[in-house]
Amino acid sequence: MTTELPTAFWGFHNLYYRPYLEYAHIQLGDQRSAGELVHTTFMDLALRWPDMMEDANHEAYAWALLRERIADELRLQGRAPATVETAVFARVNRAALESVRDQLADMESALGLYAAISRLPERQFDVMVLRYVLGYTSEHTAHILGVTEATVRSQARHAKRKLAKDLDLTLDPTADRDDAE
């Protein structure tokens, strides 16, 4: 017996497959492993689809499942989440918004940006990776995480302040304006 998945599932898949894959790749450091992990995550989401649709915030539900899968995979590999320094360093330098590019480069060279980013609370870390490493807008980041745009902007602002404090840097007071889109 074959059961066809609803159109809504395929719409969800088309919307979130790429950001999930990019995020998993940054965490795992390997495109193939990331692809397999995201594929199995979506297979699981397909099985849970009816229950997931009953959840008022199915984006957050799916994101939590992805993060759980990534953490499990990293544990199996004997690594802690957010330990792929080289991947994130390279992506931050290439993909950071112009208004924070110089500050992020200075942070990296001064005291180790990635160590500071990896110490951010989970939600701030996710926002920084999705916004500044992968280059998603605040709106798209909000949809991926299943939160509001205001939450994304707030988390980014708090993360930037924490990074600036941890790295003993002065944050440009106009730096938050880039989050208003």
KEGU-129858 format. One line per field, with one value per residue (C-alpha): residue number from 0; residue in three letters; x, y, z. Coordinates in steps of 0.02 Angstrom, whole numbers, plus 50000, padded with zeros to 5 digits. Layout:
N
num	c(NUM  ...)
residu	c(Ala  ...)
xx	c(X  ...)
yy	c(Y  ...)
zz	c(Z  ...)
//
This chain:
181
num	c(0  1  2  3  4  5  6  7  8  9  10  11  12  13  14  15  16  17  18  19  20  21  22  23  24  25  26  27  28  29  30  31  32  33  34  35  36  37  38  39  40  41  42  43  44  45  46  47  48  49  50  51  52  53  54  55  56  57  58  59  60  61  62  63  64  65  66  67  68  69  70  71  72  73  74  75  76  77  78  79  80  81  82  83  84  85  86  87  88  89  90  91  92  93  94  95  96  97  98  99  100  101  102  103  104  105  106  107  108  109  110  111  112  113  114  115  116  117  118  119  120  121  122  123  124  125  126  127  128  129  130  131  132  133  134  135  136  137  138  139  140  141  142  143  144  145  146  147  148  149  150  151  152  153  154  155  156  157  158  159  160  161  162  163  164  165  166  167  168  169  170  171  172  173  174  175  176  177  178  179  180)
residu	c(Met  Thr  Thr  Glu  Leu  Pro  Thr  Ala  Phe  Trp  Gly  Phe  His  Asn  Leu  Tyr  Tyr  Arg  Pro  Tyr  Leu  Glu  Tyr  Ala  His  Ile  Gln  Leu  Gly  Asp  Gln  Arg  Ser  Ala  Gly  Glu  Leu  Val  His  Thr  Thr  Phe  Met  Asp  Leu  Ala  Leu  Arg  Trp  Pro  Asp  Met  Met  Glu  Asp  Ala  Asn  His  Glu  Ala  Tyr  Ala  Trp  Ala  Leu  Leu  Arg  Glu  Arg  Ile  Ala  Asp  Glu  Leu  Arg  Leu  Gln  Gly  Arg  Ala  Pro  Ala  Thr  Val  Glu  Thr  Ala  Val  Phe  Ala  Arg  Val  Asn  Arg  Ala  Ala  Leu  Glu  Ser  Val  Arg  Asp  Gln  Leu  Ala  Asp  Met  Glu  Ser  Ala  Leu  Gly  Leu  Tyr  Ala  Ala  Ile  Ser  Arg  Leu  Pro  Glu  Arg  Gln  Phe  Asp  Val  Met  Val  Leu  Arg  Tyr  Val  Leu  Gly  Tyr  Thr  Ser  Glu  His  Thr  Ala  His  Ile  Leu  Gly  Val  Thr  Glu  Ala  Thr  Val  Arg  Ser  Gln  Ala  Arg  His  Ala  Lys  Arg  Lys  Leu  Ala  Lys  Asp  Leu  Asp  Leu  Thr  Leu  Asp  Pro  Thr  Ala  Asp  Arg  Asp  Asp  Ala  Glu)
xx	c(50000  50069  50016  50046  50106  49999  50045  50075  50216  50303  50281  50360  50500  50534  50538  50651  50758  50897  50915  50909  51044  51156  51136  51172  51325  51395  51368  51431  51565  51521  51396  51356  51322  51218  51117  51082  51034  50915  50840  50802  50735  50612  50565  50526  50429  50328  50282  50236  50152  49972  50027  50145  50005  49907  50050  50018  50201  50253  50408  50476  50430  50527  50676  50685  50687  50828  50931  50901  50960  51116  51158  51134  51248  51383  51373  51395  51549  51614  51597  51499  51376  51448  51629  51662  51771  51844  51677  51599  51753  51760  51573  51566  51703  51621  51438  51427  51329  51435  51391  51462  51593  51738  51684  51669  51839  51915  51834  51900  52078  52079  52016  51931  51759  51704  51739  51632  51492  51491  51462  51305  51139  51061  50934  51063  51183  51049  51004  51186  51217  51058  51069  51254  51334  51201  51135  50949  50840  50763  50595  50658  50757  50598  50502  50641  50648  50461  50475  50431  50544  50553  50623  50755  50806  50811  50915  51036  51052  51085  51210  51306  51313  51372  51505  51565  51573  51658  51785  51809  51754  51650  51491  51440  51277  51206  51243  51067  50989  51036  50915  50765  50766)
yy	c(50000  50169  50327  50491  50634  50790  50939  51039  50920  50946  51133  51125  51015  51135  51284  51213  51076  51194  51293  51132  51056  51209  51218  51032  51048  51187  51083  50918  50983  50853  50878  50693  50666  50824  50767  50597  50675  50801  50666  50553  50703  50740  50556  50561  50723  50638  50498  50625  50746  50730  50753  50892  50986  50985  51080  51267  51298  51159  51256  51257  51073  51027  51137  51056  50885  50938  51008  50849  50742  50849  50838  50648  50632  50739  50636  50478  50557  50605  50791  50927  51033  51186  51127  51143  51298  51300  51287  51427  51539  51526  51554  51700  51792  51764  51785  51914  52070  52219  52318  52184  52104  52208  52185  51996  51987  52090  51976  51821  51884  51960  51824  51687  51726  51548  51506  51655  51608  51429  51493  51588  51521  51399  51519  51659  51535  51478  51657  51706  51555  51574  51764  51800  51637  51574  51747  51721  51874  51902  51853  51689  51651  51678  51555  51425  51436  51454  51620  51801  51922  52027  51876  51852  52035  52030  51871  51943  52104  52011  51895  52041  52128  51969  51939  52118  52107  51936  51994  52166  52258  52413  52377  52503  52579  52578  52391  52339  52437  52300  52185  52294  52247)
zz	c(50000  49949  50038  49950  50055  50057  49950  50109  50157  49990  50007  50180  50111  49967  50085  50219  50142  50085  50248  50349  50238  50249  50438  50458  50345  50453  50610  50540  50422  50289  50148  50128  50313  50317  50167  50245  50411  50331  50219  50368  50465  50325  50315  50500  50477  50340  50460  50594  50473  50536  50717  50669  50582  50745  50826  50814  50775  50657  50598  50777  50794  50638  50685  50857  50776  50659  50803  50903  50757  50734  50920  50916  50765  50844  51004  50900  50823  50995  50960  51045  50946  50860  50849  50663  50679  50505  50417  50516  50511  50322  50299  50422  50330  50160  50205  50345  50304  50252  50408  50523  50409  50476  50656  50634  50549  50691  50819  50733  50722  50896  51012  50916  50851  50837  51018  51066  50945  51008  51185  51134  51196  51073  50996  50976  50895  50773  50727  50700  50589  50487  50471  50455  50402  50282  50238  50266  50298  50468  50393  50321  50480  50581  50471  50481  50671  50694  50787  50750  50657  50814  50906  50770  50778  50967  50971  50842  50940  51103  51017  50941  51110  51196  51063  51074  51264  51264  51136  51215  51059  51036  50943  50810  50875  50698  50676  50726  50584  50461  50550  50510  50324)
//
